[in-house]
Amino acid sequence: MRAINTYLLMALLILSFAAPAVQAEGIEVSLTVVPEPLHSQVNAYQGYMFQVAVENRGVVVSPGESVDVSGQTRYTGRVIVSLRLTIRGKGNYDFGESTTGYTTPPREDVELSKAVAMPVNGTMIHVSFNYTFTKDAYDYDLKPYEDAEVTVKAAAYYEVYDQATGPTVTFRGPEMDTSTAAFHLIDETKIAYVEGKLKDMADEVSPIASIDRPEFVDAELYLDMLQDMNASIVEGDYFTALATYRRYDEKFRQSLIGSLTREAARSRERAGLIAELEWQVQQLEATLEQEMNRLQLELDQEQARYAALSQTYQLKQAELEEAKQSLTTAITAVFLASIAFFFLGRRSTTMTLFEPRKTNQEDKDDDASPGAR
């Protein structure tokens, strides 16, 4: 146990003596881009200014001091500020249910640097580098489905010299601090490609909205993805839109096809049921039409019968009226005759009562008169 502790102590001592005298944490590097890239996208054929800020937070090494263990490399008191811009292509392969990403060798690798005096402790200096993207993804031999990724690394290094040659020949020493940013190179071809993918997705997803009460398709999921992709394009965030499409294409598209297949099978069942119901309705309509025709025929017959009865009724009514008229006339004649007979009979009776009675002799004389003869 004591031997092990001894070895550990020796190792710690060796590492302590091997550590450089430079305190890199005394420098902080930050990076800004003007104009600020929208959604981390830099445009092809556009120039940008990359501003590197170097802040001294307490560097302990002084000019002329050694920055290595051998003591041969000396610090000049200056800082080399570097900006390295690298462009690579990135893409992926789909096979089965798996996806493999890849990165191409650098299509562009540019480094710009300036040597400046070390800022005083507690202060900051800014170093600017101008760079124009003179090519698009096609010029870098990248396909529309591949992304042109731009990596920008800002770094600060001690400027040093070899003690043997003196400070007239300087070179880059140990790294003090770095700041890295990643962007996407955007061009017209890429924009057209993303907008075309939006149309492809819309052609596949939009019809889901017309499905009435889907049983197997998560319509809200796919419609929300389509809406998110469209919103990203409207905002000019083409790579977020493309990421949404890739997520749909790689993870959800196959599921959508399976869901639509099951939905189609259920729709086919519904269509068969609807066809059966339509056939039954047609049969009922035909039966109803036959019944309506039969009832219409009976109605026509009853109307004809009613018309005949109405005509007969009118004839009988006319005959009845004529009979009534004849009866009324007869009754009137009988009544008048009765009245006449009544008065004639009454007159005869009255005359008999009030005339003087003749004697038998008078009757005989009357009979013998010439008029009687």
C-alpha positions as CSV (number, residue, x, y, z in Angstrom):
1,M,0.0,0.0,0.0
2,R,2.9,2.3,0.9
3,A,4.5,1.6,-2.5
4,I,1.4,2.5,-4.4
5,N,1.1,5.8,-2.5
6,T,4.7,6.5,-3.4
7,Y,4.1,5.9,-7.1
8,L,1.1,8.2,-7.1
9,L,3.0,11.0,-5.4
10,M,5.8,10.7,-7.9
11,A,3.3,10.8,-10.8
12,L,1.7,14.0,-9.4
13,L,5.1,15.6,-9.1
14,I,6.1,14.8,-12.7
15,L,2.8,16.2,-14.0
16,S,3.2,19.3,-11.9
17,F,6.6,20.0,-13.3
18,A,5.5,19.2,-16.9
19,A,2.6,21.7,-16.9
20,P,3.3,24.9,-18.9
21,A,3.7,28.2,-17.2
22,V,1.0,29.8,-19.3
23,Q,-2.4,30.4,-17.6
24,A,-4.8,30.1,-20.5
25,E,-7.8,30.8,-18.4
26,G,-6.7,34.4,-18.2
27,I,-8.0,35.1,-21.8
28,E,-11.6,34.9,-23.0
29,V,-12.5,34.9,-26.7
30,S,-16.0,35.7,-28.0
31,L,-17.3,35.9,-31.6
32,T,-20.1,38.0,-33.2
33,V,-21.2,38.3,-36.8
34,V,-22.4,41.4,-38.6
35,P,-25.0,41.4,-40.0
36,E,-26.3,38.7,-37.6
37,P,-27.3,35.6,-39.6
38,L,-31.1,35.0,-39.5
39,H,-31.8,31.6,-37.9
40,S,-28.0,30.8,-38.1
41,Q,-28.1,31.0,-41.9
42,V,-25.5,32.7,-44.0
43,N,-26.4,33.7,-47.5
44,A,-24.3,32.7,-50.5
45,Y,-22.7,35.7,-52.3
46,Q,-23.0,37.9,-49.3
47,G,-20.3,39.4,-47.2
48,Y,-20.1,39.4,-43.4
49,M,-17.8,40.9,-40.7
50,F,-16.6,38.5,-38.0
51,Q,-15.7,40.4,-34.9
52,V,-13.5,38.6,-32.4
53,A,-13.3,40.0,-28.9
54,V,-10.3,39.2,-26.8
55,E,-10.6,40.0,-23.1
56,N,-7.7,39.9,-20.6
57,R,-8.9,38.5,-17.3
58,G,-5.5,38.3,-15.7
59,V,-2.7,36.8,-17.8
60,V,0.3,36.0,-15.6
61,V,3.0,35.5,-18.2
62,S,5.1,38.5,-19.2
63,P,7.0,39.3,-22.4
64,G,10.3,37.3,-22.6
65,E,9.1,34.6,-20.2
66,S,9.2,31.0,-21.2
67,V,6.0,29.3,-22.2
68,D,7.4,25.7,-22.4
69,V,9.2,23.3,-20.1
70,S,12.5,23.5,-22.0
71,G,12.6,27.3,-21.7
72,Q,13.5,27.8,-25.4
73,T,10.1,29.3,-26.4
74,R,9.6,32.8,-25.2
75,Y,6.5,35.0,-25.2
76,T,6.6,38.3,-27.2
77,G,3.8,40.1,-25.4
78,R,1.5,39.9,-28.3
79,V,-1.6,37.8,-29.2
80,I,-2.3,36.1,-32.5
81,V,-6.1,36.3,-33.1
82,S,-7.2,33.7,-35.6
83,L,-10.5,33.1,-37.5
84,R,-10.8,29.8,-39.3
85,L,-13.8,29.2,-41.5
86,T,-14.5,25.6,-42.7
87,I,-17.4,24.5,-45.0
88,R,-18.4,20.8,-45.2
89,G,-21.3,18.9,-46.7
90,K,-23.5,16.9,-44.4
91,G,-26.2,14.4,-45.2
92,N,-27.6,11.0,-44.4
93,Y,-28.4,7.6,-45.9
94,D,-31.7,5.8,-45.2
95,F,-31.7,2.0,-45.4
96,G,-34.6,0.0,-43.9
97,E,-35.6,1.6,-40.6
98,S,-32.1,3.0,-40.0
99,T,-30.4,6.3,-40.9
100,T,-26.7,6.9,-41.1
101,G,-25.2,10.4,-41.3
102,Y,-22.1,11.5,-43.1
103,T,-19.8,14.5,-43.4
104,T,-17.8,15.3,-46.5
105,P,-14.2,16.5,-46.5
106,P,-13.8,20.3,-46.2
107,R,-15.0,22.1,-49.3
108,E,-13.6,25.3,-48.1
109,D,-11.0,25.9,-45.3
110,V,-9.9,29.4,-44.8
111,E,-7.9,30.9,-41.9
112,L,-7.3,34.6,-41.3
113,S,-5.2,35.9,-38.5
114,K,-3.8,39.1,-37.0
115,A,-1.2,39.8,-34.3
116,V,-2.1,42.5,-31.8
117,A,-0.8,43.7,-28.5
118,M,-2.0,41.9,-25.4
119,P,-4.8,44.0,-23.9
120,V,-4.2,45.3,-20.4
121,N,-5.7,43.2,-17.6
122,G,-9.4,43.9,-17.3
123,T,-9.7,45.3,-20.8
124,M,-10.9,44.0,-24.2
125,I,-9.8,44.4,-27.8
126,H,-11.8,43.7,-31.0
127,V,-10.3,42.2,-34.1
128,S,-12.5,42.2,-37.3
129,F,-12.3,39.9,-40.3
130,N,-14.3,40.4,-43.5
131,Y,-15.3,37.4,-45.5
132,T,-17.6,37.0,-48.5
133,F,-19.2,33.7,-49.4
134,T,-18.4,33.6,-53.1
135,K,-19.9,30.1,-53.8
136,D,-23.1,28.3,-53.3
137,A,-23.7,24.6,-52.4
138,Y,-23.7,23.7,-56.1
139,D,-20.3,25.2,-56.5
140,Y,-19.1,23.0,-53.6
141,D,-20.5,20.0,-55.5
142,L,-23.2,19.4,-52.9
143,K,-26.7,18.1,-53.7
144,P,-29.8,19.9,-52.7
145,Y,-30.6,17.3,-50.1
146,E,-27.1,17.9,-48.5
147,D,-26.5,20.7,-46.1
148,A,-23.5,23.1,-46.4
149,E,-22.4,23.6,-42.8
150,V,-20.2,26.5,-42.0
151,T,-18.0,26.2,-38.9
152,V,-16.3,29.4,-37.7
153,K,-13.6,29.1,-35.0
154,A,-12.2,32.2,-33.4
155,A,-9.0,31.6,-31.3
156,A,-6.3,33.5,-29.5
157,Y,-2.7,32.3,-29.3
158,Y,0.4,33.5,-27.6
159,E,2.8,34.9,-30.1
160,V,6.2,33.4,-29.4
161,Y,9.8,33.1,-30.7
162,D,12.6,30.7,-30.3
163,Q,15.4,31.8,-28.0
164,A,18.0,30.7,-30.5
165,T,16.7,32.8,-33.4
166,G,15.5,35.8,-31.4
167,P,12.2,37.8,-31.4
168,T,12.6,38.7,-35.1
169,V,11.2,35.4,-36.2
170,T,7.8,34.8,-34.5
171,F,5.3,32.0,-34.7
172,R,2.1,30.8,-33.1
173,G,2.4,29.5,-29.5
174,P,0.0,27.8,-27.1
175,E,-3.7,28.3,-27.5
176,M,-5.3,30.7,-25.0
177,D,-9.0,30.4,-25.7
178,T,-11.5,29.7,-28.5
179,S,-15.1,30.5,-29.5
180,T,-16.9,28.4,-32.1
181,A,-20.1,29.1,-34.1
182,A,-21.9,27.0,-36.7
183,F,-24.0,28.2,-39.5
184,H,-25.8,26.9,-42.6
185,L,-25.0,28.2,-46.1
186,I,-28.3,29.1,-47.8
187,D,-28.9,29.7,-51.5
188,E,-31.8,29.9,-54.0
189,T,-31.5,26.2,-54.9
190,K,-31.8,25.2,-51.2
191,I,-34.8,27.5,-50.7
192,A,-36.5,26.0,-53.8
193,Y,-35.7,22.5,-52.5
194,V,-37.2,23.1,-49.1
195,E,-40.3,24.7,-50.5
196,G,-40.7,21.7,-52.8
197,K,-40.5,19.4,-49.8
198,L,-43.3,21.4,-48.2
199,K,-45.4,20.8,-51.2
200,D,-44.7,17.1,-51.2
201,M,-45.6,16.9,-47.5
202,A,-48.8,18.9,-48.1
203,D,-49.8,16.6,-50.9
204,E,-49.5,13.6,-48.6
205,V,-50.9,15.1,-45.4
206,S,-53.5,17.7,-46.4
207,P,-56.1,15.0,-47.5
208,I,-56.1,13.7,-44.0
209,A,-58.1,16.8,-43.0
210,S,-61.1,15.6,-45.1
211,I,-61.3,12.2,-43.3
212,D,-64.4,12.2,-41.3
213,R,-63.7,10.8,-37.8
214,P,-60.5,8.8,-38.6
215,E,-60.0,5.7,-36.6
216,F,-56.4,4.9,-37.3
217,V,-54.7,8.1,-38.4
218,D,-53.5,10.7,-35.9
219,A,-54.6,13.5,-38.0
220,E,-53.6,16.2,-35.5
221,L,-50.0,15.0,-35.4
222,Y,-49.5,15.2,-39.1
223,L,-51.4,18.4,-39.7
224,D,-49.4,20.1,-36.9
225,M,-46.1,19.0,-38.5
226,L,-47.3,20.4,-41.8
227,Q,-48.3,23.7,-40.1
228,D,-44.9,23.9,-38.3
229,M,-43.0,23.3,-41.5
230,N,-45.0,26.0,-43.3
231,A,-44.6,28.5,-40.4
232,S,-40.8,27.9,-40.4
233,I,-40.6,28.7,-44.2
234,V,-42.7,31.8,-43.7
235,E,-40.2,33.0,-41.1
236,G,-37.3,32.2,-43.4
237,D,-36.0,29.4,-41.2
238,Y,-35.4,26.9,-44.0
239,F,-33.2,24.5,-42.1
240,T,-35.7,24.1,-39.2
241,A,-38.4,23.5,-41.9
242,L,-36.1,20.9,-43.5
243,A,-35.5,19.3,-40.2
244,T,-39.3,19.0,-39.6
245,Y,-39.6,17.3,-43.0
246,R,-36.8,14.9,-42.4
247,R,-38.4,14.0,-39.0
248,Y,-41.6,13.3,-40.8
249,D,-39.9,11.4,-43.7
250,E,-37.7,9.2,-41.4
251,K,-40.0,8.5,-38.5
252,F,-43.7,9.2,-39.3
253,R,-44.2,8.7,-43.1
254,Q,-44.1,4.9,-43.0
255,S,-46.5,5.0,-40.0
256,L,-48.8,7.3,-42.0
257,I,-48.9,4.9,-44.9
258,G,-49.8,2.0,-42.6
259,S,-52.5,4.1,-40.9
260,L,-53.9,5.2,-44.2
261,T,-54.0,1.6,-45.4
262,R,-56.0,0.5,-42.4
263,E,-58.2,3.5,-42.8
264,A,-58.7,2.6,-46.5
265,A,-59.7,-0.9,-45.5
266,R,-62.2,0.4,-43.0
267,S,-63.5,2.9,-45.6
268,R,-63.9,0.0,-48.0
269,E,-66.1,-1.8,-45.4
270,R,-68.1,1.4,-45.0
271,A,-68.4,1.7,-48.7
272,G,-69.8,-1.8,-49.0
273,L,-72.3,-1.1,-46.2
274,I,-73.3,2.1,-47.8
275,A,-73.7,0.4,-51.2
276,E,-75.9,-2.3,-49.5
277,L,-78.0,0.5,-47.8
278,E,-78.3,2.3,-51.1
279,W,-79.5,-0.9,-52.8
280,Q,-82.1,-1.3,-50.0
281,V,-83.2,2.3,-50.4
282,Q,-83.5,1.8,-54.2
283,Q,-85.7,-1.3,-53.5
284,L,-87.8,0.6,-51.1
285,E,-88.1,3.5,-53.5
286,A,-89.2,1.1,-56.3
287,T,-91.8,-0.5,-54.0
288,L,-92.9,2.9,-52.9
289,E,-93.3,4.0,-56.5
290,Q,-95.3,0.9,-57.3
291,E,-97.6,1.5,-54.3
292,M,-98.0,5.1,-55.3
293,N,-98.9,4.1,-58.8
294,R,-101.4,1.6,-57.4
295,L,-102.9,4.1,-55.1
296,Q,-103.0,6.7,-57.9
297,L,-104.9,4.2,-60.1
298,E,-107.4,3.5,-57.3
299,L,-107.7,7.2,-56.8
300,D,-108.4,7.7,-60.5
301,Q,-111.0,4.9,-60.4
302,E,-112.7,6.4,-57.3
303,Q,-112.7,9.8,-58.8
304,A,-114.3,8.4,-62.0
305,R,-116.8,6.6,-59.8
306,Y,-117.5,9.7,-57.9
307,A,-118.0,11.7,-61.1
308,A,-120.5,9.0,-62.3
309,L,-122.3,9.0,-59.0
310,S,-122.3,12.8,-58.9
311,Q,-123.9,12.9,-62.4
312,T,-126.5,10.3,-61.4
313,Y,-127.2,12.3,-58.3
314,Q,-127.7,15.4,-60.3
315,L,-130.1,13.5,-62.6
316,K,-132.0,12.1,-59.7
317,Q,-132.0,15.4,-58.0
318,A,-133.5,17.0,-61.2
319,E,-136.1,14.2,-61.4
320,L,-136.9,14.7,-57.7
321,E,-137.3,18.4,-58.2
322,E,-139.6,17.7,-61.1
323,A,-141.5,15.2,-59.1
324,K,-141.7,17.7,-56.2
325,Q,-143.0,20.3,-58.7
326,S,-145.6,17.9,-60.1
327,L,-146.6,16.9,-56.6
328,T,-146.9,20.4,-55.5
329,T,-149.0,21.2,-58.5
330,A,-151.3,18.2,-57.9
331,I,-151.6,19.1,-54.2
332,T,-152.5,22.6,-55.2
333,A,-155.0,21.4,-57.7
334,V,-156.6,19.0,-55.1
335,F,-156.6,21.7,-52.6
336,L,-158.3,24.2,-54.9
337,A,-160.7,21.5,-56.0
338,S,-161.5,20.7,-52.4
339,I,-162.1,24.4,-51.7
340,A,-164.4,24.6,-54.8
341,F,-166.3,21.5,-53.8
342,F,-166.5,22.8,-50.3
343,F,-168.0,26.1,-51.4
344,L,-170.3,24.5,-54.0
345,G,-171.6,22.0,-51.4
346,R,-172.1,24.7,-48.9
347,R,-174.0,26.8,-51.4
348,S,-176.3,24.0,-52.2
349,T,-177.0,23.3,-48.6
350,T,-177.7,26.9,-47.9
351,M,-180.1,27.2,-50.7
352,T,-182.0,24.2,-49.6
353,L,-182.4,25.6,-46.1
354,F,-183.6,29.0,-47.1
355,E,-185.9,28.3,-50.1
356,P,-189.7,27.7,-49.4
357,R,-190.8,24.1,-49.7
358,K,-193.2,23.4,-52.6
359,T,-196.3,21.4,-52.2
360,N,-196.9,18.4,-54.2
361,Q,-199.4,20.2,-56.3
362,E,-196.9,22.9,-57.1
363,D,-194.4,20.3,-58.1
364,K,-196.8,18.8,-60.4
365,D,-197.7,22.1,-61.9
366,D,-194.0,22.7,-62.4
367,D,-193.7,19.5,-64.1
368,A,-196.5,20.3,-66.3
369,S,-195.2,23.6,-67.3
370,P,-193.9,24.1,-70.8
371,G,-190.4,24.4,-69.7
372,A,-190.6,21.1,-68.0
373,R,-191.6,19.5,-71.1
